[in-house]
Structure formats: structure tokens, C-alpha cells
Amino acid sequence: MEHRKACGSILAAAVLWGIIGLWNRRLMAAGLSPTSILMVRNLGGMALLSLVFGVRDRSVFRVQRRHLKYFFGTGVVSVVLFTACYFSCQRICSLAAASILLYTAPSFVVLLSAVLWRETVTRKKLLALALTFLGCAFVCGAFSGSLSVSLPGLLLGLGAGFFYALYSIFGRYALAHYSPLTVTLWTFLFAGPASLALVRPDELAAAFSLPEVWCVALALAALSTALPYILYTWGLAHVEPGRASILASLEPVAAALTGVLVFGEPMGASMLAGVLCVLTGVYILR
């Protein structure tokens, strides 16, 4: 039962990450660039988590200095660097190519977990990994003939996938000492300040002069940042990192369905095939 709850928690996190386009599109329409949205997301997540836990449970703020390296890993090395590589990849490659390269992350997690913790690489896991990656490729339009990848874009995309994968690795080490809530909070205590390197004051001032932007930013920080990281980290405490990362591949499917249901984007045969592949991969790991 605990295992099922953990898998459900990871899938819920993937869905909440997948609907991030609901907030990002509105923030971009208000004049924010992707890097500014990253900064708003990380600082907002940090502020929200700090406020909630400062009132409800201050014990999560107490960690040992020797363990700060794990949170530097989850917050700066993973959250900040993977997004920086991902946005840079999007600038020089197609969005589909960038998305597919990002979802090499489960492969990195499975490989690193096998090396670090002797996590068994089973046939079932390899099949699920292949199906979810193929599904992501379908959803992102890899077979439409418009995919373009340069060497710098390839390296940035693989870097995004690698740094994305490291959250599961550093997170597993941190979870050996702390609760999922502590790990999530300290991840953003590192990621938030590190994101200030991307600050654009004039851009932020213009956008946040609009009252509705504050509401959208709050939704981004709460529903697609703080909450899914809490859910994923809790699931990671009860599920192998490789399996957790594969389950999180539901995210692009959720993003695609959000585009179809909310923004009226077309759903062709390729996207439907991708959805079925990812869901089949998730079912195999049920």
C-alpha cells in the first residue's frame, strides 16, 4: 500500500509539473522572459515553503552543516542548472528536440542508481524506460520531420537531462538523513538565491505592476513548484530512483493534454501514440 501511495504521489507531481504551461504562458504574455519565470518560480517556492513551515513546523529548518552539500546538489546543481541548460537548448534547437533530450533523465537515473546503489536494472524497467522515452518522442513531434539538433544544442539538452536526473540522486542521499519536507525546503533555500543571478529588475517591475501577475506567480510557486517537489520527494523516499524517474515521464503527457484541453491545440495520431506509450510504461511499473 505504501508503495502504491508513493507511485501515486510521483504521478501527481508529474501532472502538476505538466500543467506549468498554464502559468508560464500568462506570465510570458505579461512580459516575463523564461529566465525571469525561473527566478520567480524558485524564489516564490522558497518564500512559500519558508512561510508555511515557519508557522507549522520549524524543525525542518534544522540540518547539519556537513549535509548542506546534498541540498546544494538538489537546489543549485539540479534545479537551477538543468533549467538553465534547458532554456539555452530551446533557444538554439526546436522545442521538441529540447524536450526529448530533457527526458534522457530517466536513463541517467537508472544508470547512476545501478552504479551507486546496485539498483537492479530489470527487463521490466528497461521496457518501461524505452516506452516512456518513445512516448515522449511522439508527444514532442520527433517523427514529424521538423526535428533539428545542433552539436551545442545536443550537449545542452543532454546536460539538462543529466542535471534533471541528479535531483533523484542527491535527493536519495539527503532522504537518508531527513524527511521529504526538509529536503524540499532546503532545495529551494539553495535554488532561490542562486536564481538571483538571472534577475532582470526592469522586466520584473513592469510585469508585477499588474495585479493579476501576482496571482499567477503564486499559482506557479504553489501548484507547479512547491507542491509537486514535496510529492515527488516523498515518493522518492519509498520508491527506487530509477523507477521514480520513469514514472515522472508522465509530465510531457500532462503538458500535451493541457495544451489540447485548455489552449485548443490539435491532438494528432503522433501525440495519441505518445500518450499510450507513456501510460503503458507507467502501467508496467505499477
C-alpha positions in Angstrom: 0.0 0.0 0.0 2.8 2.4 0.9 4.5 1.6 -2.5 1.2 2.4 -4.3 0.8 5.7 -2.5 4.4 6.6 -3.4 3.9 5.9 -7.1 0.6 7.9 -7.0 2.5 10.7 -5.3 5.1 10.8 -8.1 2.5 10.6 -10.8 0.6 13.5 -9.2 3.8 15.5 -9.1 4.4 14.8 -12.8 0.8 16.1 -13.6 1.4 19.3 -11.6 4.7 19.9 -13.4 3.0 19.2 -16.7 0.4 22.0 -16.2 3.1 24.6 -15.7 2.2 26.0 -19.1 -1.0 27.3 -17.7 1.1 29.8 -15.6 4.1 30.3 -17.9 2.0 31.4 -20.9 0.3 34.0 -18.8 3.5 35.3 -17.3 5.1 35.4 -20.7 2.1 37.4 -22.0 2.7 39.8 -19.2 6.3 40.4 -20.4 8.4 38.0 -18.4 11.2 36.0 -20.2 11.7 32.3 -19.4 14.7 33.1 -17.2 12.7 35.6 -15.2 10.0 33.0 -14.8 12.6 30.5 -13.5 13.7 33.1 -10.9 10.1 33.8 -9.9 9.4 30.1 -9.6 12.4 29.3 -7.4 12.2 32.4 -5.2 8.4 32.0 -4.9 8.8 28.4 -4.0 11.4 29.2 -1.4 9.3 32.0 0.1 6.1 29.9 0.2 7.8 26.9 1.8 9.6 29.0 4.3 6.4 30.8 5.3 4.4 27.6 5.7 7.0 25.7 7.6 8.0 28.7 9.7 4.4 28.7 11.0 3.7 25.0 11.1 6.9 23.1 11.7 10.2 24.9 12.3 12.0 21.6 12.8 12.6 21.3 9.0 14.9 24.2 9.1 17.4 22.3 11.3 20.1 20.4 9.3 23.7 19.5 9.9 26.3 21.6 8.1 28.0 18.5 6.7 24.8 17.6 4.8 24.4 21.0 3.1 26.3 19.6 0.1 23.2 17.4 -0.7 21.0 20.4 -0.8 23.4 22.4 -2.9 23.2 19.4 -5.3 19.4 19.3 -5.4 18.9 23.1 -5.4 21.8 24.5 -7.5 23.3 21.6 -9.4 19.9 20.1 -10.3 17.0 22.7 -10.2 19.0 25.8 -11.4 21.5 24.2 -13.8 19.0 21.9 -15.5 16.6 24.7 -16.2 19.5 27.0 -17.4 20.6 24.3 -19.8 17.1 23.5 -20.9 16.2 27.1 -21.7 19.5 27.6 -23.6 18.8 24.4 -25.6 15.4 25.8 -26.5 17.0 28.9 -27.9 19.2 27.1 -30.4 17.1 24.0 -31.1 13.5 23.1 -31.7 11.3 22.9 -28.6 10.6 19.2 -29.5 14.3 18.4 -29.6 14.9 20.1 -26.3 12.0 18.2 -24.6 13.2 14.9 -25.9 16.8 15.5 -24.8 15.5 16.5 -21.3 13.8 13.2 -21.0 17.0 11.3 -21.2 17.0 11.9 -17.5 15.4 8.6 -16.5 18.2 6.8 -18.4 20.8 8.7 -16.4 19.0 7.9 -13.1 18.8 4.2 -13.9 22.5 4.1 -14.8 23.7 6.1 -11.8 21.4 4.1 -9.4 22.9 0.9 -10.7 26.4 2.2 -10.1 25.9 3.9 -6.8 23.4 1.6 -5.0 23.5 -1.6 -7.1 19.8 -0.9 -8.1 18.8 -3.8 -10.3 18.2 -3.0 -14.0 15.4 -5.4 -14.8 13.9 -6.2 -18.2 10.6 -4.6 -17.0 12.4 -1.4 -16.1 14.3 -1.3 -19.4 11.0 -1.9 -21.3 9.3 0.9 -19.3 12.2 3.2 -19.9 12.1 2.5 -23.7 8.4 3.0 -23.9 8.3 6.3 -21.9 11.2 7.7 -24.0 9.5 6.7 -27.2 6.2 8.2 -25.9 8.0 11.5 -25.1 9.4 11.5 -28.6 6.0 11.0 -30.1 4.4 13.7 -27.9 7.1 16.2 -28.8 6.7 15.5 -32.5 10.1 13.8 -33.1 8.7 11.9 -36.1 7.1 14.8 -37.9 10.3 15.6 -39.8 10.9 19.0 -38.2 13.3 18.0 -35.5 16.6 19.9 -35.6 19.5 19.5 -33.3 23.0 21.1 -33.5 26.0 19.9 -31.6 25.8 22.7 -29.0 22.1 22.0 -28.7 22.7 18.3 -28.2 25.2 19.0 -25.4 22.9 21.5 -23.7 20.0 19.1 -24.0 21.9 16.2 -22.6 23.2 18.5 -19.8 19.6 19.4 -19.0 18.7 15.7 -18.8 21.7 14.9 -16.7 21.2 17.7 -14.2 17.5 16.9 -14.0 18.4 13.3 -13.1 20.7 14.5 -10.3 17.7 15.6 -8.2 16.8 11.9 -7.7 20.4 11.1 -6.9 21.2 13.9 -4.5 17.7 13.6 -3.1 18.2 10.0 -2.2 21.3 10.8 -0.2 19.5 13.6 1.6 16.5 11.4 2.4 18.8 9.0 4.2 19.0 11.7 6.9 16.0 14.0 6.6 12.3 14.0 5.9 10.9 14.8 2.4 9.7 18.1 3.7 13.1 19.1 4.9 14.7 18.1 1.6 12.2 20.1 -0.4 12.6 23.2 1.8 16.4 23.2 1.7 16.4 22.5 -2.0 14.7 25.9 -2.6 16.7 27.6 0.1 19.6 27.0 -2.2 17.8 27.3 -5.6 16.0 30.6 -4.7 19.1 32.7 -4.0 21.1 31.1 -6.8 18.4 32.1 -9.3 19.0 35.8 -8.5 21.9 35.6 -11.0 19.2 35.7 -13.6 17.3 38.8 -12.3 16.1 41.4 -14.7 14.7 44.3 -12.5 13.1 46.4 -15.2 11.3 43.4 -16.6 10.0 42.2 -13.2 8.9 45.7 -12.2 6.9 46.2 -15.4 5.2 42.7 -15.1 4.4 42.9 -11.4 2.7 46.2 -11.7 -0.3 44.2 -12.9 -2.3 42.7 -10.0 -3.2 39.5 -11.9 0.5 38.6 -12.3 0.9 38.2 -8.6 -2.0 35.6 -8.6 -0.4 33.7 -11.5 3.0 33.8 -9.9 1.5 32.4 -6.6 -0.2 29.6 -8.5 3.2 28.8 -10.2 5.1 28.7 -6.9 2.4 26.7 -5.1 0.9 24.3 -7.6 3.7 23.7 -10.1 6.7 24.1 -7.8 6.4 23.6 -4.0 3.6 21.0 -4.0 5.0 18.7 -6.8 8.5 18.8 -5.4 7.1 17.8 -2.0 5.1 15.0 -3.6 8.0 13.7 -5.8 10.4 13.8 -2.9 8.0 11.9 -0.6 7.6 9.3 -3.4 11.3 9.1 -3.9 11.7 8.2 -0.2 9.7 5.0 -0.9 10.5 4.1 -4.5 13.8 3.3 -6.3 15.2 6.4 -8.0 15.1 4.8 -11.4 11.5 3.8 -11.1 10.6 7.2 -9.8 12.2 9.0 -12.7 10.5 6.8 -15.2 7.1 7.4 -13.6 7.7 11.2 -13.7 7.8 10.9 -17.5 4.1 11.4 -17.3 4.9 15.1 -17.2 5.1 15.7 -21.0 1.9 13.8 -21.5 0.2 16.1 -18.9 1.7 19.1 -20.7 0.4 17.9 -24.1 -3.1 17.3 -22.7 -3.1 20.7 -21.1 -2.4 22.2 -24.5 -5.2 20.3 -26.1 -7.9 20.8 -23.3 -7.1 24.4 -22.3 -5.5 26.0 -25.3 -7.2 24.1 -28.1 -4.1 22.7 -29.6 -4.6 19.8 -32.0 -4.2 16.2 -30.9 -2.9 14.1 -33.8 -2.1 10.5 -34.1 1.5 11.0 -33.1 0.5 12.6 -29.8 -2.0 9.9 -29.1 0.6 7.2 -29.8 3.0 9.0 -27.4 0.3 9.2 -24.6 -0.4 5.5 -25.0 3.4 4.6 -24.9 4.0 6.6 -21.7 0.9 5.2 -20.0 1.9 1.7 -20.9 5.4 2.3 -19.5 3.9 3.7 -16.3 1.5 0.7 -16.1 4.4 -1.8 -16.3 5.9 -0.2 -13.2 2.6 -0.1 -11.3 
